[in-house]
Amino acid sequence: MPYIANTDSDRAEMLATISCGSLGEMWERMGIKDPPPSLSQVPEGRSEYEVTRHLEHLAGQNSTYLVNFLGSGYYEHIIPAAVESIIGRSEFITAYTPYQPEASQGTLQAIFEYQSAICRLTSMDVSNASLYDGGTALFEAMMLAVRSTSKRKALVSGAISPIFREMLRCYSSNLDVELVEVAPGSSDSAQSAILDALDDETAVVMVQYPNVFGTVEEWTETVSRIHAKKALAVCSTYPIALALIKPPGQMGFDIVTGEGQSLGIPLSFGGPYLGFMAVREKLMRKMPGRIVGKAKDASGREGFVLTLQAREQHIRRESAMSNICSNESLCAIAAIAYLSCVGKSGLERVARLCNAKAQFMRSEMLKIKGVSPLDENPFFNEFAVSLPCDASEFVGKMIDKGYAAGFPLGRYYPDRKNQLLVAVTEKRTREEIKGCVNAMEAVLWT
């Protein structure tokens, strides 16, 4: 049985190895005159099993579970157990590029099915095999539009996720691209202001649907006017919402991107997540990443291959569509496994539950004295309210009561310090919603 610490004889041998006669001499050589007792008194050795039991006991004393009402682009949905089982299979466990199609038919077919699902969700023509995350996908969409139009001005709605906007600024800081941000309305994207900023030099207009405040907006007329200026329209979207609301493709958008974390991928500290991108057929050859297609061999048998690979590993570097893109195969397979498990009607039911529970929580919150809506715009599962106090301080107090009550918008919008963004998914129960609302009222007025 291995030992973590050492006996007296082992300890003496270790000290002799480093030419020290005692622990005191070792500390002195290290420049530590008065080591704390916890360092001076090395405990007796324990077996691996005993140490593991002790650490599990200490970990069990942590109370880290919070009832989660956070959103802002990343959401806690129920994930069927089958998803983890599927992506844990040995044939899927690597996310490496399937360069040899004859040995990678299963992975290639799964990615092909994923692409097909993204196209159906967004009502677009072509999807790639995935990108790093939602912010990366949005940047790649911007650069696709710049390449396609040969113009350098990019309009960015202030109602796009502030995390994504920061990524756009970071990625384009050394590029010849002019980023122009258009301030949002109270909870809308200020479409009239976007159109006022639109001119003949504009390559692309980027918006979010539903926007960062959760508001669902109709974009058809605005997209038509963007096209009249020979610019491209890009939409960053929330895939679960598309089971219930009008798909971006039906409003005329040229490129649709988004964060795919909600499709069977658990919340994590930054990833791994999944970026998706879908485009009109005319833009297919300018899209970054790779596309899996279905083909036939000389004998007429159907198979799957990497049809387009427009990156520097496969073509001349100067002709590459992107040098930073990659596909997240394992996450993409998790997404198609999730969509296959819930099915079309199941995904629609998930979306309806999200919306119904969000409507219920909003109505309950507005009963609290001092809590008011920003406006009455339609929303999916996320909404913003005004509080009678600083939202950041309020969120901190709610954490102490066991609730992650929402996202304080003042963190990224300085003029919105009293506004709280709340997200509700199908995972939240009526009891959890009522409990959170009661805790909110107690924090505000006790």
TACORLIN-V152913 format. One record per residue. N is the residue number from 1. PHI is phi in radians with two decimals (NA if undefined). PSI is psi in whole degrees, -180 to 180 (* if undefined). Layout:
n:N phi:PHI psi:PSI
n:N phi:PHI psi:PSI
//
This chain:
n:1 phi:NA psi:128
n:2 phi:-1.21 psi:155
n:3 phi:-2.10 psi:140
n:4 phi:-1.44 psi:-45
n:5 phi:-1.80 psi:-161
n:6 phi:-2.42 psi:157
n:7 phi:-1.34 psi:174
n:8 phi:-1.03 psi:-43
n:9 phi:-1.16 psi:-40
n:10 phi:-1.11 psi:-39
n:11 phi:-1.14 psi:-41
n:12 phi:-1.11 psi:-39
n:13 phi:-1.13 psi:-40
n:14 phi:-1.13 psi:-42
n:15 phi:-1.11 psi:-40
n:16 phi:-1.11 psi:-34
n:17 phi:-1.08 psi:-34
n:18 phi:-1.75 psi:15
n:19 phi:1.07 psi:42
n:20 phi:-2.09 psi:137
n:21 phi:-1.47 psi:-18
n:22 phi:-2.77 psi:170
n:23 phi:-1.11 psi:-36
n:24 phi:-1.06 psi:-42
n:25 phi:-1.14 psi:-37
n:26 phi:-1.08 psi:-47
n:27 phi:-1.09 psi:-40
n:28 phi:-1.09 psi:-42
n:29 phi:-1.12 psi:-31
n:30 phi:-1.44 psi:-3
n:31 phi:1.41 psi:17
n:32 phi:-1.82 psi:108
n:33 phi:-1.37 psi:-42
n:34 phi:-2.20 psi:80
n:35 phi:-1.17 psi:144
n:36 phi:-1.12 psi:152
n:37 phi:-0.95 psi:-32
n:38 phi:-1.12 psi:-25
n:39 phi:-1.60 psi:-32
n:40 phi:-1.29 psi:-32
n:41 phi:-1.79 psi:90
n:42 phi:-1.29 psi:124
n:43 phi:-1.23 psi:164
n:44 phi:-1.14 psi:155
n:45 phi:-1.14 psi:150
n:46 phi:-2.25 psi:151
n:47 phi:-1.25 psi:162
n:48 phi:-0.99 psi:-42
n:49 phi:-1.11 psi:-43
n:50 phi:-1.15 psi:-41
n:51 phi:-1.12 psi:-43
n:52 phi:-1.07 psi:-44
n:53 phi:-1.05 psi:-42
n:54 phi:-1.13 psi:-44
n:55 phi:-1.15 psi:-38
n:56 phi:-1.12 psi:-38
n:57 phi:-1.11 psi:-45
n:58 phi:-1.13 psi:-42
n:59 phi:-1.12 psi:-34
n:60 phi:-1.15 psi:-17
n:61 phi:-1.44 psi:-11
n:62 phi:-1.36 psi:134
n:63 phi:-1.94 psi:93
n:64 phi:-1.91 psi:-7
n:65 phi:-1.35 psi:129
n:66 phi:-2.14 psi:140
n:67 phi:-1.26 psi:120
n:68 phi:-1.72 psi:120
n:69 phi:-2.10 psi:24
n:70 phi:-1.48 psi:149
n:71 phi:-2.54 psi:-107
n:72 phi:0.99 psi:42
n:73 phi:1.91 psi:-17
n:74 phi:-2.34 psi:126
n:75 phi:-2.32 psi:147
n:76 phi:-1.67 psi:97
n:77 phi:-1.85 psi:162
n:78 phi:-1.27 psi:132
n:79 phi:-2.01 psi:118
n:80 phi:-0.99 psi:141
n:81 phi:-1.04 psi:-27
n:82 phi:-1.10 psi:-27
n:83 phi:-1.08 psi:-50
n:84 phi:-1.09 psi:-38
n:85 phi:-1.10 psi:-41
n:86 phi:-1.19 psi:-49
n:87 phi:-1.31 psi:-10
n:88 phi:-1.50 psi:-4
n:89 phi:-1.19 psi:147
n:90 phi:-1.06 psi:-32
n:91 phi:-1.29 psi:-15
n:92 phi:-1.91 psi:-10
n:93 phi:-1.14 psi:-25
n:94 phi:-1.62 psi:141
n:95 phi:-1.70 psi:12
n:96 phi:-1.23 psi:152
n:97 phi:-1.07 psi:128
n:98 phi:-1.36 psi:80
n:99 phi:-1.17 psi:-32
n:100 phi:-1.79 psi:96
n:101 phi:-1.03 psi:-34
n:102 phi:-1.14 psi:-20
n:103 phi:-1.86 psi:4
n:104 phi:-2.32 psi:30
n:105 phi:-1.07 psi:-38
n:106 phi:-1.11 psi:-48
n:107 phi:-1.11 psi:-44
n:108 phi:-1.11 psi:-41
n:109 phi:-1.14 psi:-41
n:110 phi:-1.07 psi:-43
n:111 phi:-1.17 psi:-39
n:112 phi:-1.03 psi:-44
n:113 phi:-1.13 psi:-38
n:114 phi:-1.06 psi:-47
n:115 phi:-1.02 psi:-42
n:116 phi:-1.11 psi:-41
n:117 phi:-1.13 psi:-42
n:118 phi:-1.10 psi:-41
n:119 phi:-1.09 psi:-41
n:120 phi:-1.18 psi:-41
n:121 phi:-1.11 psi:-42
n:122 phi:-1.65 psi:-11
n:123 phi:1.06 psi:41
n:124 phi:-1.96 psi:173
n:125 phi:-1.52 psi:-43
n:126 phi:-2.41 psi:138
n:127 phi:-2.11 psi:149
n:128 phi:-1.57 psi:-177
n:129 phi:-1.46 psi:8
n:130 phi:1.93 psi:163
n:131 phi:-2.32 psi:-179
n:132 phi:-0.99 psi:-56
n:133 phi:-2.82 psi:-178
n:134 phi:-1.10 psi:-39
n:135 phi:-1.19 psi:-42
n:136 phi:-1.08 psi:-42
n:137 phi:-1.08 psi:-39
n:138 phi:-1.16 psi:-42
n:139 phi:-1.08 psi:-44
n:140 phi:-1.08 psi:-35
n:141 phi:-1.14 psi:-41
n:142 phi:-1.05 psi:-46
n:143 phi:-1.21 psi:-33
n:144 phi:-1.05 psi:-44
n:145 phi:-1.16 psi:-39
n:146 phi:-1.10 psi:-43
n:147 phi:-1.12 psi:-39
n:148 phi:-1.31 psi:-33
n:149 phi:-1.74 psi:-15
n:150 phi:1.05 psi:27
n:151 phi:-2.06 psi:162
n:152 phi:-2.06 psi:-4
n:153 phi:-1.64 psi:130
n:154 phi:-2.17 psi:121
n:155 phi:-1.56 psi:130
n:156 phi:-2.12 psi:122
n:157 phi:-1.19 psi:135
n:158 phi:-1.21 psi:-7
n:159 phi:-1.63 psi:12
n:160 phi:-1.46 psi:150
n:161 phi:-0.75 psi:127
n:162 phi:-1.06 psi:-28
n:163 phi:-1.16 psi:-45
n:164 phi:-1.14 psi:-40
n:165 phi:-1.15 psi:-36
n:166 phi:-1.15 psi:-38
n:167 phi:-1.13 psi:-39
n:168 phi:-1.07 psi:-45
n:169 phi:-1.10 psi:-42
n:170 phi:-1.15 psi:-51
n:171 phi:-1.15 psi:-31
n:172 phi:-1.76 psi:6
n:173 phi:-1.06 psi:-31
n:174 phi:-1.90 psi:17
n:175 phi:-1.88 psi:159
n:176 phi:-1.47 psi:65
n:177 phi:-2.31 psi:130
n:178 phi:-1.67 psi:109
n:179 phi:-1.56 psi:126
n:180 phi:-2.15 psi:117
n:181 phi:-1.63 psi:136
n:182 phi:-1.90 psi:121
n:183 phi:-1.08 psi:141
n:184 phi:-1.41 psi:171
n:185 phi:-1.47 psi:-159
n:186 phi:-1.08 psi:-45
n:187 phi:-2.57 psi:15
n:188 phi:-2.03 psi:179
n:189 phi:-1.63 psi:4
n:190 phi:0.94 psi:61
n:191 phi:-1.08 psi:-33
n:192 phi:-1.14 psi:-38
n:193 phi:-1.19 psi:-36
n:194 phi:-1.10 psi:-44
n:195 phi:-1.18 psi:-34
n:196 phi:-1.12 psi:-34
n:197 phi:-1.44 psi:-12
n:198 phi:-1.31 psi:131
n:199 phi:-2.51 psi:-175
n:200 phi:-1.21 psi:-15
n:201 phi:-1.56 psi:-5
n:202 phi:-1.34 psi:127
n:203 phi:-1.56 psi:-37
n:204 phi:-2.71 psi:147
n:205 phi:-2.10 psi:125
n:206 phi:-1.97 psi:128
n:207 phi:-2.35 psi:171
n:208 phi:-2.16 psi:143
n:209 phi:-2.60 psi:112
n:210 phi:-1.03 psi:154
n:211 phi:-1.36 psi:-177
n:212 phi:-1.09 psi:-23
n:213 phi:-1.56 psi:1
n:214 phi:1.60 psi:-4
n:215 phi:-1.30 psi:136
n:216 phi:-1.72 psi:124
n:217 phi:-2.16 psi:153
n:218 phi:-1.55 psi:128
n:219 phi:-2.02 psi:0
n:220 phi:-0.98 psi:-50
n:221 phi:-1.14 psi:-42
n:222 phi:-1.13 psi:-42
n:223 phi:-1.07 psi:-39
n:224 phi:-1.07 psi:-40
n:225 phi:-1.29 psi:-30
n:226 phi:-1.12 psi:-44
n:227 phi:-1.13 psi:-32
n:228 phi:-1.11 psi:-25
n:229 phi:-1.59 psi:10
n:230 phi:1.02 psi:37
n:231 phi:-1.93 psi:162
n:232 phi:-1.75 psi:150
n:233 phi:-1.93 psi:127
n:234 phi:-2.04 psi:136
n:235 phi:-2.14 psi:125
n:236 phi:-1.70 psi:127
n:237 phi:-2.34 psi:171
n:238 phi:-1.90 psi:109
n:239 phi:-1.05 psi:-36
n:240 phi:-1.08 psi:-38
n:241 phi:-1.09 psi:-29
n:242 phi:-1.21 psi:-11
n:243 phi:-1.30 psi:-13
n:244 phi:-2.14 psi:-33
n:245 phi:-1.83 psi:170
n:246 phi:-1.11 psi:127
n:247 phi:-1.15 psi:148
n:248 phi:-1.03 psi:-35
n:249 phi:-1.03 psi:-30
n:250 phi:-1.36 psi:-8
n:251 phi:-1.81 psi:3
n:252 phi:1.66 psi:5
n:253 phi:-1.07 psi:146
n:254 phi:-1.52 psi:-34
n:255 phi:-2.39 psi:134
n:256 phi:-2.16 psi:128
n:257 phi:-2.25 psi:176
n:258 phi:3.03 psi:171
n:259 phi:-1.64 psi:123
n:260 phi:-1.63 psi:12
n:261 phi:-0.97 psi:-35
n:262 phi:-1.19 psi:-12
n:263 phi:-1.63 psi:68
n:264 phi:1.45 psi:14
n:265 phi:-1.99 psi:124
n:266 phi:-1.22 psi:155
n:267 phi:-1.10 psi:143
n:268 phi:-2.60 psi:175
n:269 phi:-1.44 psi:70
n:270 phi:1.70 psi:-2
n:271 phi:2.43 psi:-176
n:272 phi:-1.27 psi:137
n:273 phi:-2.08 psi:-165
n:274 phi:-2.49 psi:124
n:275 phi:-1.78 psi:136
n:276 phi:-2.04 psi:155
n:277 phi:-2.56 psi:133
n:278 phi:-2.36 psi:145
n:279 phi:-2.40 psi:169
n:280 phi:-1.25 psi:154
n:281 phi:-1.01 psi:-34
n:282 phi:-1.15 psi:-20
n:283 phi:-1.74 psi:1
n:284 phi:-0.97 psi:-43
n:285 phi:-1.36 psi:-5
n:286 phi:-1.83 psi:3
n:287 phi:-1.38 psi:139
n:288 phi:-1.32 psi:171
n:289 phi:1.44 psi:-145
n:290 phi:-2.47 psi:161
n:291 phi:-2.25 psi:130
n:292 phi:-1.58 psi:131
n:293 phi:-2.19 psi:167
n:294 phi:-1.76 psi:134
n:295 phi:-2.42 psi:176
n:296 phi:-2.19 psi:143
n:297 phi:-1.51 psi:-175
n:298 phi:-1.09 psi:-22
n:299 phi:-1.63 psi:3
n:300 phi:1.49 psi:8
n:301 phi:-1.44 psi:137
n:302 phi:-1.35 psi:143
n:303 phi:-2.70 psi:177
n:304 phi:-2.05 psi:139
n:305 phi:-2.46 psi:163
n:306 phi:-1.38 psi:104
n:307 phi:-1.30 psi:-51
n:308 phi:-2.16 psi:136
n:309 phi:-2.43 psi:80
n:310 phi:-1.58 psi:55
n:311 phi:-2.34 psi:173
n:312 phi:-1.19 psi:-18
n:313 phi:-1.28 psi:-18
n:314 phi:-2.03 psi:-22
n:315 phi:-2.35 psi:178
n:316 phi:-1.04 psi:137
n:317 phi:-0.93 psi:-42
n:318 phi:-1.21 psi:-16
n:319 phi:-1.71 psi:-4
n:320 phi:-1.18 psi:141
n:321 phi:-1.25 psi:-29
n:322 phi:-2.79 psi:146
n:323 phi:-1.92 psi:6
n:324 phi:-2.09 psi:-9
n:325 phi:-1.32 psi:156
n:326 phi:-2.72 psi:161
n:327 phi:-1.75 psi:149
n:328 phi:-1.84 psi:76
n:329 phi:-1.01 psi:-46
n:330 phi:-1.14 psi:-41
n:331 phi:-1.18 psi:-38
n:332 phi:-1.12 psi:-39
n:333 phi:-1.19 psi:-37
n:334 phi:-1.05 psi:-40
n:335 phi:-1.14 psi:-46
n:336 phi:-1.26 psi:-30
n:337 phi:-1.13 psi:-43
n:338 phi:-1.07 psi:-49
n:339 phi:-1.11 psi:-35
n:340 phi:-1.23 psi:-37
n:341 phi:-1.18 psi:-45
n:342 phi:-1.44 psi:-29
n:343 phi:1.27 psi:173
n:344 phi:-1.07 psi:-50
n:345 phi:-1.20 psi:-35
n:346 phi:-1.15 psi:-41
n:347 phi:-1.13 psi:-39
n:348 phi:-1.12 psi:-38
n:349 phi:-1.17 psi:-41
n:350 phi:-1.02 psi:-46
n:351 phi:-1.10 psi:-42
n:352 phi:-1.16 psi:-38
n:353 phi:-1.13 psi:-43
n:354 phi:-1.01 psi:-48
n:355 phi:-1.15 psi:-45
n:356 phi:-1.11 psi:-42
n:357 phi:-1.23 psi:-34
n:358 phi:-1.19 psi:-40
n:359 phi:-1.06 psi:-42
n:360 phi:-1.13 psi:-45
n:361 phi:-1.14 psi:-40
n:362 phi:-1.08 psi:-45
n:363 phi:-1.10 psi:-37
n:364 phi:-1.24 psi:-39
n:365 phi:-1.16 psi:-36
n:366 phi:-1.26 psi:-8
n:367 phi:-1.39 psi:-15
n:368 phi:-1.34 psi:133
n:369 phi:-1.01 psi:129
n:370 phi:1.60 psi:-11
n:371 phi:-1.63 psi:127
n:372 phi:-2.37 psi:152
n:373 phi:-1.39 psi:157
n:374 phi:-1.30 psi:-40
n:375 phi:-2.95 psi:-170
n:376 phi:-1.95 psi:29
n:377 phi:-1.15 psi:148
n:378 phi:-1.15 psi:149
n:379 phi:-2.48 psi:166
n:380 phi:-1.65 psi:-82
n:381 phi:-2.27 psi:14
n:382 phi:-2.42 psi:139
n:383 phi:-2.63 psi:157
n:384 phi:-2.00 psi:143
n:385 phi:-2.31 psi:159
n:386 phi:-1.71 psi:137
n:387 phi:-1.89 psi:159
n:388 phi:-1.46 psi:23
n:389 phi:-2.77 psi:177
n:390 phi:-1.17 psi:125
n:391 phi:-1.15 psi:-34
n:392 phi:-1.12 psi:-45
n:393 phi:-1.13 psi:-39
n:394 phi:-1.08 psi:-45
n:395 phi:-1.07 psi:-40
n:396 phi:-1.07 psi:-40
n:397 phi:-1.22 psi:-34
n:398 phi:-1.22 psi:-32
n:399 phi:-1.02 psi:-41
n:400 phi:-1.10 psi:-22
n:401 phi:-1.68 psi:4
n:402 phi:1.63 psi:16
n:403 phi:-2.23 psi:130
n:404 phi:-1.54 psi:92
n:405 phi:-1.34 psi:-12
n:406 phi:2.66 psi:-175
n:407 phi:-1.90 psi:122
n:408 phi:-1.29 psi:114
n:409 phi:-1.17 psi:-21
n:410 phi:-1.07 psi:-17
n:411 phi:-1.09 psi:-35
n:412 phi:-2.03 psi:-16
n:413 phi:-2.15 psi:94
n:414 phi:-0.99 psi:-27
n:415 phi:-1.50 psi:8
n:416 phi:-2.17 psi:40
n:417 phi:-1.12 psi:-24
n:418 phi:-1.69 psi:7
n:419 phi:-1.78 psi:139
n:420 phi:-2.12 psi:131
n:421 phi:-1.74 psi:122
n:422 phi:-2.05 psi:134
n:423 phi:-2.11 psi:139
n:424 phi:-2.27 psi:128
n:425 phi:-1.96 psi:177
n:426 phi:-1.12 psi:-15
n:427 phi:-1.29 psi:-25
n:428 phi:-1.37 psi:135
n:429 phi:-1.63 psi:167
n:430 phi:-1.06 psi:-39
n:431 phi:-1.13 psi:-40
n:432 phi:-1.15 psi:-40
n:433 phi:-1.14 psi:-48
n:434 phi:-1.10 psi:-40
n:435 phi:-1.10 psi:-41
n:436 phi:-1.16 psi:-43
n:437 phi:-1.10 psi:-42
n:438 phi:-1.09 psi:-41
n:439 phi:-1.15 psi:-37
n:440 phi:-1.06 psi:-46
n:441 phi:-1.11 psi:-38
n:442 phi:-1.14 psi:-43
n:443 phi:-1.15 psi:-39
n:444 phi:-1.31 psi:-34
n:445 phi:-2.24 psi:8
n:446 phi:-1.64 psi:*
//
